[in-house]
Amino acid sequence: MSKLERILAHRWRSVFLVCVLVALCGVAAVLWARIDAGDRRADQFATEADRRGEAVSTLARDVRTLRAQVRSHGDTPAAPDPSDAVDDLVSRERVPAPTPGSPGAPGADGTDGKPGRQGEKGAGGRNGDQGDTGEPGEPGPTGAAGADGEQGPEGAAGAAGPPGSNGANGSDGARGSDGAGGAAGPEGPAGPTGPAGPRGERGPRGETGEAGSPCPDGYSLQQPPGDPDALICRRTGVTPADPAPALLLLAATLPRRRTPGAAG
């Protein structure tokens, strides 16, 4: 046996007692929690009962006030007194609400009370609303015709009436003779150029014409002075100038030809 087992063997009664005490404490704690929860619930029920008692008391007081107002106008209230409509209303109106006990024994019948005094005359009621309009009555008999009155003055002329519709077309007359022809009028302006027509077929080749002038427009072939074998293009209508200075200048610029016998 271990040391722990030997200790438990000698002191098992003390350990058992401790366990029992712990179990009893747990049971007591659970019971106390349940009782406390029940007390809190009972307090909530009592608070709610008080609120309902206050509401019932307020409603009953308001109903009695309304009944008194209706009676003061000479009318009969439609709602009965709250004490007559609800059994044991006085105990339900009491705040805080008492805890209902067991029903007691029925009491003996009381003696009849004295008749109450006659109430005061109420104020006059207000005038009623105006009723709906009745249906119209049947029309009366037609009266006798009156005497003819005097003739009135002549009225003003009325406005002209609308024009009448056109009459039917007449038949065509006989055709007249043709008149003499009038003088010819002036020639009218030329009309716009018409569109170009289609290209015609190529015609036969014509004869060869004369050779044209090689000079440009405004110029013609002319014989220069002093050179009958030449033709040059000169402006038409211009008088030829003296060629002597030009010939001298040309002769001076040309290189001279040396003959074989001229050396020395």
Secondary structure, 3 states (H helix, E strand, C coil): CCHHHHHHHHCHHHHHHHHHHHHHHHHHHHHHHHHHHHHHHHHHHHHHHHHHHHHHHHHHHHHHHHHHHHHHCCCCCCCCCHHHHCCCHHHHHCCCCCCCCCCCCCCCCCCCCCCCCCCCCCCCCCCCCCCCCCCCCCCCCCCCCCCCCCCCCCCCCCCCCCCCCCCCCCCCCCCCCCCCCCCCCCCCCCCCCCCCCCCCCCCCCCCCCCCCCCCCCCEEEECCCCCCCCCEEEECCCCCCCCHHHHHHHHHHCCCCCCHHHCC
